[in-house]
Amino acid sequence: MIGQMDWTWKHIAIWVIPLAIVVLALVVWFFVRKTIRTRLRMVQQLRLDPQVSDWLVMFNWTRKVLYVPVVVASLLAAGLLFIGDLGWVKYPEGFQAALGGIWMLVFFVNLLVDEYEMNLKVLLLVVLAIAVIMMWLTLMDWIVPFFHGFKHLGVHIDALGYVMFAAMFTLAISVSWVKGLFYYVAITPNYMNVQSGPNETSEQISREAYSTRIDTGDFLERVLGFGQIIITFTDTRRQPMVLMVGRIGKRAVKLESLRSHLDVESVRPTPNVPDSGKQ
């Protein structure tokens, strides 16, 4: 029982250290809660600013976000195996190995999308090459042994393994989203604000000091809804910023609109002052 436990410094540390971390986090939050400038708060601030007519707030996603198909495939495979374990469906022999082979194919395709830039021309050449190889295997009567070879790969992953793969990639994507709350770029027609921390650490750059370029050359990356927005600066000593952005189609239209016009502040006219000179 806990009351009769012989408490040592190890047992005390197990309970005290997590409690101290939570207390310290609450204390830090109490003192800095009003100075934290998250991406969501910036959007609200821009919405309430009467001098800003339009804006675009974006952050850099990790390239692991391209592995969303692997996450979906992992969850589907885990669900199928869970159904089989419950006895609701009886799968034929070798189903688990075939499922593992399909999962490996999805992972391999995602890996190619992540590692290599494949424009539409390269993708068409790859598809043509695969079609030629399949026709050659069919003519040589090797098509059936070719597909049987994948069955002998022995990719046996249980349901928990698929869940672990899905959790691993989901965690990486979630960490990227959380980081994007504090490291982001807010673009308005007149300036760009670069936020680089949870507090007021930011830099405002005029529209004349930078230029933007949209890169959607990777066809498969664009199919998943992602693209790159590259920000270069007139000061050549400063490195360009490359942002992996989701919903690139809408973001590209918004960015082009922002860069095409300038918000002019209304100037109050000077009232007419009667001539006070001597008559």
N, C-alpha and C positions, 0 to 999 in steps of 0.2 A: 504494500500500500504506500501511497505518496507520503502519508504522515509518518510512517516508520522508515522512510528511505534515509540512508546515510548520505547526507548532502555533502558533496565535494565541490571544489572550485569549477570542475567541468559541468556539473549539473547546474550550478548557479549561472555560469556563463551561457548555457543553452537557453535559459529563461530571461536573463537580464539583457543580453546583447540585442535580441530582436525588439524587446520592449524599449530599450534606449534608442534604437534606430527610429522606431515609430514616433517616440516623443521628440527626437531631434527634428524629424521631418515636419511634424506639426508646428514646432517652434519656428523653423525656417519659413514655412508657408505663412504663418501669422505675420511675420515681419515683411515679407516680400510679395504678398498676395496682390497688393495694389500696383506694384511695378512690373508684374509679369505681362508681357505683350505677346500673346499667342497669335497664331494665324487667324483663328476664329474671332478674337477680339479686334484684330486689325480690320477684318471685313466689316464688323459692326461699326468701327470708328469711321471707315471710309463711307459707309452708307449714311452716316449722320452728318458728314462734312458737306456743308452747302456749296463749297468751292470746288468740289470734285464731282464731275458729272458721270464719270465712268472709271472703272478700275479692273485690274486683273491681278489676283493673288495666286501664286503657284510656288511649288517646292519641288525638290529633286527626289523622285522615287528611286529606291534601289532597283537594280536590274533583276533582282529576285522576284519582282512583281510579274515578270514575264513567265514565271513558273506557275501561274494560276491554273492552267490546264492540268499540270501535274497534281496540284492540290485537289482539283475536281475528280481526276481519275483515281487518286488515292482514296478519296471518300467513297466513290462509287464501288471500288474494288472491296473496301472494308465492309460496306453495306451488303454486298453480295455474299461475302464469306460469313458475315454474322447471320444472315438468313439461312445459309447452309448449316451453320453450327446449331441453330435453333431447330433444325429439322423441318423447316417449312418447305424447302426445296431440296431435291436430291440431284446433285450434279454428277455428270459422267466422270469416269476416271481420267485423270490428266487435266481436269478443268482448272485446278489451281496453278499448274505450270503454264497453261495457255493464258490465263489471266495475268500471270507475272510477265509473260512475254509481251503482251499488249501494253502493260504498264511500262515496261522497259522501252518499247517503241515510242510511247508518248514522251517519256523522259528524254530519250535521245533526240527527238525532234526539237523539244524545248531547249536542250543543250546547244543544238546548232543555231537556234534563233538567238540565244544569249551570246554565244561566242563569235558568230560570224554575221556580217552584214550581207543580207541576201536581197538584192533588188529584184524587180519583176523579171528582168532578162535572165539573171542567174537562176531564179526559181523555175522558169520555163525550161531552161537547159537541163536542170536536175530532173524535172518531171519527164522530159524527153529521154534522158539517159536511162531512167528507171523503166520506162515503157519499152525501150529497146532491149534491155537486159531481160525483162519478163518475156518478151517475144522469143528471144534466143533460147531461154530455158524451156519454153513451151515446145519449140521445134526440136530440141534435143531430148524431150521427155524427161527433163530434170526438175520440172516445176513442183511435182509432188514431193520428191526427196528434199528439195530446197526448203519447203515449208515445214516438213517433218524435222528438219534440223533445228528449227527454233524450239520445237517441243523438247528436244534433248538438252537444251541449255540448262534446264533444272532450276529455273527461277521460281523458288517456292517462298512466298512471303505470306505470313498469316495476317489476320485482320488487324491485330495490334501493330504489326510492322507498318502497314499502310497508314494507320492513324498517326504513327510517329512521324512518318515522312510528311504527311499533311500538316501536322503541328509544327514541324521544323521550318517549313517554308512559310507558313502563316505567321510564325513568330518573327521571322526576318522581315516580312512585309509590314507587320504591325510596328516593329521598332522603327522602320523607315517613316511610317506615318506619324509616329510620336515625335521623331526628330524634326519632321516637317512642320510641327507646331511652333517651333522656335527658330528654325533656320529656313527662311522663305524670302520671296521677292514680291513686292507690291508695286505694280506699274500703273501710273496714271498718265493722262496726256501731257503733263508738265514735268514729271520727275519720276524717278524710280527709287524706292526705299528698300534697302538690303538689310534684313534683320539677321543677326548672327548671335543669338543668345536669348535666354528667357527674360532678360530685363530690357533696359533701354539701349542696349548695345546695337546701334543701327547706323546706317549711312544713307544720306539722301544725295542722289546723283541727278543732275539736270538732264533733260532729254537730248541736249546737244552733245553730251559727253559719252554717249553709248549708242550702239546700234544692235538690232536684233536680227536673227536669222532662224528660219524654221527648217528642220531637217527631218523628212519622213522618207528617206531613201530606202530604209529597211522595210521591205514589203510585208514580211510576216509580223514584224514589230508593229507596223501600222494596222494590220488586220486585228491585232489584239487591242487597238485603240490607243497606242502609245507612240510618242515621237519625241524628238529633242528640240528644245529651244535654246539657241546659242546666243549669249550676250557678249559682245565685244566692246572694248572701251577705246576711246580716242587716245588715251594714255597707253602707249604700247608697253610700258613697264608693268602693266596690270594684266594678269592672266584672264582669259575669257572664262565665263561661267557657262557650264553645260548642264541643263536641267532636263531630266527625264520626266515628261509630263503626260498624264493621262487625259483622255478625252481631247486628243490633240486637234481634232477637227474644229470643235467649238473654240478651243483656246487660240488656234491660229486665226480664226475670223476675228475674235475679240482683240488680239494683239495688233492685227493689221488696222483695225478701226482706231485703236488708241494711238498708234504711231502716225496716223494720217491726219490728225487734227490737233489743235492746241486750244486749251481752255484759256480764254482771255478774261481776266478779272474785270468786273464792272467798275468803271471809274466814275465817281460822283462828280457831276459838273460843277465848275467853280461859279459861285453866285456872282451876279453883277453888282459891283461896288460903285456907288456914285462917285463921280469925280469931285475930289475935295480940294482941288487947286483954287487959287484965288481967281475971282472973276475980273 
